[in-house]
Amino acid sequence: MRHTISLCHDLNITVIAEGIETEMQYVRLSRLGCDLGQGFLFAEPAPSPL
């Protein structure tokens, strides 16, 4: 995972982690250099507008 994040940064690509559900996952991804994240830790999915 560290190498993938590093490669993306070398290519000027923003790294977004999906499916973050625990504080431990968030801390690990932050330490690895993930730029952004989303998942149940931050908010539950919004209902469909349809």
C-alpha positions in Angstrom: 0.0 0.0 0.0 2.8 2.4 0.9 4.4 1.9 -2.6 1.1 2.6 -4.4 0.5 5.8 -2.5 4.1 6.9 -3.1 3.7 6.1 -6.9 0.5 8.2 -7.1 2.2 11.1 -5.3 5.2 10.8 -7.7 2.7 11.1 -10.6 0.9 14.1 -8.9 -2.3 12.0 -8.3 -4.4 12.6 -5.2 -4.9 9.4 -3.2 -8.4 8.8 -1.8 -9.0 5.8 0.5 -12.5 4.3 0.4 -14.3 2.2 2.9 -12.6 3.5 6.1 -14.6 2.1 8.9 -12.4 2.3 12.0 -10.1 4.8 13.6 -7.2 2.4 13.3 -7.7 2.3 9.5 -7.8 6.1 9.4 -4.6 6.5 11.4 -2.7 3.9 9.3 -3.8 5.4 6.0 -2.9 8.9 7.3 0.5 7.8 8.3 1.0 6.2 4.9 0.2 9.5 3.2 -3.3 9.1 2.0 -4.7 12.6 1.0 -8.4 12.0 1.5 -10.7 9.3 2.8 -14.4 8.3 2.9 -16.3 5.6 4.7 -18.7 4.8 7.6 -16.2 6.3 10.0 -17.0 9.8 8.7 -20.6 9.5 7.6 -23.3 6.9 6.7 -24.4 6.8 3.1 -27.0 9.3 2.1 -30.3 8.0 0.8 -30.8 7.9 -2.9 -32.6 10.9 -4.3 -34.6 8.7 -6.7 
